[in-house]
Amino acid sequence: MLFVCAFAVLMMPVQLSAQDHYGFPSPTLTEFDATGAGTASGLGTQAFSNNDEGAIVGTYTDVNMVYHGFLRTPDGKFIALDAPGAGSASGSNTGTTAYSINDLGVITGAVDDSDNTNHGFVRYPDGHYCTFDAPGAGVGSDDGTIPIGINLLGTVAGEYFDTAGTSHGFVRWIDGHIATFDAPDAAPGPAGLGTFVSAEASINLEGAVTGYYYDASNSVHGFVRYPDGHIKEFDAPGASPAPLNGGTLGYSINQEGTIAGFSVDANGVGHGFLRTREGEFTTIDEPDASTAAGEGTGVFSINFFGAVAGSYFDVNSAEHGFSRSAHGNYVTIDAPDAGTGAGQGTQPSTNNAEGAIAGWYIDGNNVYHGFVWTP
């Protein structure tokens, strides 16, 4: 029998008034924590994906270092998600992670078993789970299958790690058929390299998938895999080819085929980008972003209307979220209780068609908390 429980939420709107001085509704930000989430440094709640209905999924880590997924319904109620086979030993860093939810309420993610092997799962709205493994997935610590994104048709995209620890991409259709793939110029190894599909909004309705790969020189490049299996590799303008320190990462693709992501230049500074279906690029630099090495701007999600969600680092290395409209207007997003030190701050994950953004923030004690920002 599957274990399902409810857990509470702490809510704090950013705005006290319902409207701004122009008479339009003011943006609000709601913070939340899963009951049972640990409160020590490195523990807490992370929201990874929101759908157009306003549902949010993510994971929380309890005091025993065990992961549990969660579903936050549009009315603010919570359901805990523990997939079959999830490890539960104290200190094991095993459990369930829910990465993405589509508009029909179908959820995908990874279940880490007692051997620290990852397996994919799909959870349907009636609470039924289906678990699966990509062909060639390894068995053992940090190996296995990790689904990341799911579209409205129930097609799942993700990555798997083989017995050598090299990453490969996969697509799984609703009938259970799985196709694996590698970017043409991806190096076959060593461990920790390969082809990655690592973002929650990495697959669109037609089944196009974006991600990134490491070549034989350990340089990073973006790619898009089309529904017919053809893969196009790309590099953002100004991206550095320096091994492991630069390159281009595709993160999100919308129904128009526009890809959002970020690149790192020769000075180690991050820049967001948009790439159209035709291959045209627009660079995105949040106006307040630091231009120091290791900082800059990143873009993680693009919605149907071309609005993006991302983050930037300030001169103190604290992270701030932002929303950018299709017309280029920026709004900074800071959770009220986010820390302001290095490695702390606000991290958006995905934005839905309404422009609502889900993500997490790290407070001054380095504890994780979920949030949803509504424009």
C-alpha positions in Angstrom: 0.0 0.0 0.0 1.3 3.4 -0.9 1.8 5.8 2.0 0.2 9.2 1.5 0.1 11.9 4.1 -0.6 15.5 4.3 1.8 18.1 5.7 1.4 21.7 6.7 2.5 24.9 5.0 3.8 28.2 6.3 2.7 31.1 4.1 3.9 34.7 4.0 2.8 37.0 1.2 5.4 39.6 0.2 2.8 42.4 -0.4 0.5 43.6 2.3 -1.8 45.4 -0.1 -3.8 43.7 -2.8 -3.0 46.3 -5.5 -0.2 48.5 -6.5 -0.5 52.3 -7.0 -1.7 51.8 -10.6 -4.6 49.6 -9.5 -3.2 46.4 -10.8 -2.8 43.3 -8.5 0.6 43.3 -6.8 2.9 40.3 -7.1 2.9 38.0 -4.1 5.4 35.5 -2.8 4.4 32.6 -0.6 7.0 30.6 1.4 6.3 27.1 2.5 7.9 24.2 4.3 6.9 20.6 4.4 6.1 19.2 7.8 8.9 16.8 8.6 11.5 18.8 6.7 14.8 19.1 8.5 15.8 22.5 9.8 19.6 22.0 9.9 22.0 23.4 7.4 21.6 21.7 4.0 18.2 20.3 4.8 14.7 21.5 4.0 12.2 21.9 1.1 12.8 22.5 -2.6 10.1 23.2 -5.2 11.1 22.0 -8.7 8.1 22.4 -11.0 4.7 24.1 -11.3 2.0 23.5 -13.9 -0.5 25.8 -15.5 -3.1 24.7 -12.9 -1.0 26.0 -10.1 0.2 22.6 -8.7 3.8 22.4 -7.5 6.0 19.4 -7.0 9.4 19.0 -5.3 11.2 17.3 -2.5 12.1 17.7 1.1 14.9 16.2 3.3 14.0 15.1 6.8 16.2 15.0 9.9 17.4 11.5 9.0 18.8 12.7 5.6 16.0 10.8 3.7 14.3 12.5 0.7 10.5 12.6 0.2 8.6 14.1 -2.7 5.7 16.4 -2.3 2.7 17.6 -4.3 1.3 21.0 -3.4 -2.2 21.3 -4.9 -3.5 24.6 -6.4 -5.5 25.3 -3.2 -2.4 25.0 -1.0 -2.9 21.4 0.3 0.1 19.0 0.4 0.5 15.3 -0.3 3.7 13.5 0.5 5.1 11.3 -2.3 7.1 8.2 -1.4 7.6 6.0 -4.5 7.8 2.2 -4.2 11.3 0.9 -3.5 12.6 4.2 -2.0 15.4 3.8 0.5 14.6 5.0 4.0 17.7 4.2 6.1 18.8 7.1 8.4 21.8 9.0 6.9 21.4 7.2 3.5 20.6 10.2 1.3 18.0 8.0 -0.4 14.3 8.4 -1.0 12.0 10.1 -3.5 12.4 13.2 -5.6 9.5 14.7 -7.7 11.0 16.8 -10.5 8.1 17.7 -12.8 4.3 17.8 -13.2 2.2 18.3 -16.3 -1.1 20.0 -16.6 -3.0 16.7 -16.1 -1.3 16.2 -12.8 1.0 13.4 -13.9 4.3 13.6 -12.0 7.7 12.2 -12.8 10.9 11.9 -10.8 13.5 9.5 -9.4 13.4 7.0 -6.5 16.7 6.2 -4.9 16.7 2.7 -3.4 18.6 1.2 -0.5 21.6 0.6 -2.8 21.7 4.2 -3.9 20.6 3.3 -7.4 18.1 5.7 -9.0 15.0 4.5 -10.8 12.5 6.5 -12.7 8.9 6.8 -11.8 5.6 8.2 -13.1 2.8 9.0 -10.6 -0.7 9.3 -11.9 -3.4 11.5 -10.3 -5.1 8.5 -8.7 -1.9 7.8 -6.7 -0.7 4.9 -8.9 3.0 4.6 -9.5 4.9 3.1 -12.5 8.6 2.7 -12.0 11.1 2.1 -14.9 14.8 1.9 -15.8 16.4 3.1 -19.0 18.2 0.4 -21.0 21.9 0.5 -20.1 21.4 2.2 -16.7 24.0 1.2 -14.1 23.4 -0.2 -10.7 25.1 1.2 -7.6 25.8 4.4 -5.9 24.8 7.5 -8.0 24.0 5.3 -11.1 20.6 4.6 -12.6 17.7 6.5 -14.2 16.7 10.1 -13.4 13.6 11.5 -15.2 13.5 15.2 -15.2 10.7 16.6 -17.4 7.3 15.5 -18.5 5.0 17.0 -21.2 1.2 17.1 -21.5 1.2 13.8 -23.5 3.0 12.0 -20.7 6.3 11.8 -22.6 9.2 11.9 -20.1 12.8 13.1 -20.7 15.8 12.6 -18.5 19.2 11.2 -18.1 20.7 7.9 -17.0 24.2 6.9 -15.8 25.8 3.7 -17.0 28.1 1.4 -15.1 31.0 3.7 -15.9 29.2 6.7 -14.5 28.8 8.4 -17.9 25.5 10.2 -18.5 23.2 9.6 -21.5 19.8 11.1 -22.4 16.5 9.2 -22.8 12.9 9.8 -23.9 10.1 7.6 -22.5 6.7 7.5 -24.2 3.4 6.9 -22.5 3.4 3.3 -23.8 6.6 2.6 -21.9 8.9 2.6 -24.9 12.3 4.2 -24.2 14.8 5.6 -26.6 18.3 6.5 -25.4 20.5 9.1 -27.1 23.8 10.9 -27.0 24.7 14.2 -28.6 26.8 13.4 -31.7 30.0 15.0 -30.3 29.5 13.9 -26.7 32.6 12.1 -25.2 31.9 8.5 -24.2 33.4 9.1 -20.7 34.8 9.4 -18.1 32.5 9.3 -15.2 30.5 12.4 -14.6 30.5 13.5 -18.2 28.4 12.7 -21.3 24.9 13.9 -22.3 22.6 15.6 -19.8 18.9 16.4 -19.6 18.9 18.2 -16.3 16.0 20.7 -16.2 12.4 20.3 -15.3 11.1 22.1 -18.4 13.4 20.3 -20.8 10.7 18.8 -23.1 7.9 20.5 -24.9 4.6 19.3 -26.2 5.9 18.0 -29.5 8.6 16.0 -27.8 11.6 18.2 -28.5 14.2 18.0 -25.7 17.1 20.3 -24.8 20.1 19.8 -22.6 23.9 20.0 -22.8 26.9 17.7 -23.3 30.6 17.4 -22.7 32.9 16.9 -25.7 36.3 15.1 -25.8 38.0 18.2 -24.5 35.5 18.5 -21.6 34.0 21.6 -23.0 30.2 22.1 -22.6 27.7 22.6 -25.5 24.0 22.8 -25.8 21.7 20.6 -27.9 18.2 20.1 -29.0 16.8 16.7 -29.9 13.9 16.8 -32.3 11.0 14.3 -32.2 12.4 12.4 -35.2 15.6 11.8 -33.2 17.7 14.3 -35.1 20.0 16.3 -32.7 21.3 19.8 -33.3 24.2 21.0 -31.3 24.8 24.7 -30.5 26.9 27.3 -28.7 25.7 30.6 -27.4 27.6 33.7 -28.7 30.5 34.5 -26.4 30.5 31.1 -24.7 34.0 30.0 -23.7 35.3 26.7 -24.9 37.4 26.4 -21.8 37.1 22.8 -20.4 34.8 22.6 -17.4 34.8 26.3 -16.8 32.7 27.7 -19.7 30.3 26.6 -22.4 26.6 26.5 -23.2 23.8 24.8 -21.3 20.3 24.3 -22.7 17.7 24.2 -19.9 14.1 24.8 -21.1 12.2 24.6 -24.4 8.7 26.0 -25.0 6.0 25.1 -27.5 7.5 27.6 -30.1 10.8 25.7 -29.9 12.6 28.6 -28.2 15.3 27.3 -25.8 16.3 29.1 -22.6 19.6 28.5 -20.9 22.8 30.1 -19.9 26.4 30.2 -21.0 29.7 31.1 -19.3 32.2 33.4 -21.0 36.0 33.4 -21.0 36.0 35.4 -17.8 33.8 32.9 -16.0 30.7 35.1 -16.0 27.3 33.6 -16.7 24.9 35.0 -19.3 21.3 33.9 -19.9 20.2 33.3 -23.5 17.2 32.6 -25.7 17.6 30.5 -28.9 14.8 30.5 -31.4 13.8 27.5 -33.5 15.6 29.1 -36.3 18.8 29.4 -34.3 18.8 33.1 -33.5 20.1 34.1 -30.0 19.2 36.8 -27.6 21.5 37.4 -24.6 19.9 38.0 -21.2 21.8 39.8 -18.5 19.9 40.9 -15.4 20.8 44.6 -14.9 21.9 44.1 -11.3 24.0 41.0 -11.9 27.6 40.9 -10.8 30.2 40.6 -13.6 32.8 38.9 -11.4 34.0 35.4 -12.3 31.7 32.7 -11.1 28.7 35.0 -11.0 26.4 36.6 -13.6 22.9 35.6 -14.9 21.3 32.2 -15.5 18.0 31.4 -17.1 16.2 28.1 -16.2 12.7 28.2 -17.7 10.6 29.7 -20.5 6.8 29.6 -20.7 4.5 29.5 -23.7 4.4 33.3 -24.0 8.2 33.8 -23.9 8.5 34.9 -20.3 11.5 33.5 -18.5 12.5 32.7 -14.9 16.1 32.8 -13.8 18.5 34.1 -11.2 21.6 36.3 -10.8 24.4 36.8 -8.3 25.1 40.2 -6.7 28.5 41.5 -5.7 28.2 39.7 -2.4 27.6 36.3 -4.2 24.1 36.2 -2.9 21.5 34.8 -5.4 18.3 36.7 -6.5 15.5 35.4 -8.7 14.0 37.3 -11.5 11.2 37.2 -14.1 11.7 38.7 -17.5 8.7 39.3 -19.8 8.8 38.6 -23.5 9.2 42.3 -24.0 12.3 42.4 -21.9 11.0 43.8 -18.6 12.7 42.5 -15.4 11.2 42.0 -12.0 13.5 40.9 -9.1 12.2 38.1 -6.9 13.5 37.8 -3.3 11.9 35.6 -0.7 11.5 37.7 2.5 13.5 35.2 4.6 16.2 34.5 2.1 19.8 34.8 3.3 22.0 37.5 1.9 25.4 35.8 2.3 27.5 33.9 -0.3 25.6 30.8 -1.5 22.3 32.0 -0.1 19.3 33.6 -1.7 16.4 32.9 -4.0 16.5 30.2 -6.8 13.5 30.0 -9.3 13.0 26.6 -11.0 10.0 26.9 -13.5 7.4 29.4 -14.6 3.9 28.4 -15.9 1.7 30.0 -18.5 0.4 32.5 -16.0 3.9 33.6 -15.2 3.8 32.1 -11.7 7.3 30.9 -10.6 8.1 28.0 -8.3 11.5 27.5 -6.7 13.3 27.6 -3.4 15.4 29.9 -1.2 18.3 29.3 1.2 18.0 31.3 4.5 20.8 32.7 6.7 21.3 29.3 8.3 21.6 27.6 5.0 18.2 25.8 5.3 16.1 25.3 2.1 12.5 26.5 1.8 10.0 26.4 -1.1 8.3 29.4 -2.6 5.8 30.4 -5.3 5.7 33.9 -6.8 2.6 35.1 -8.5 2.8 38.2 -10.8 
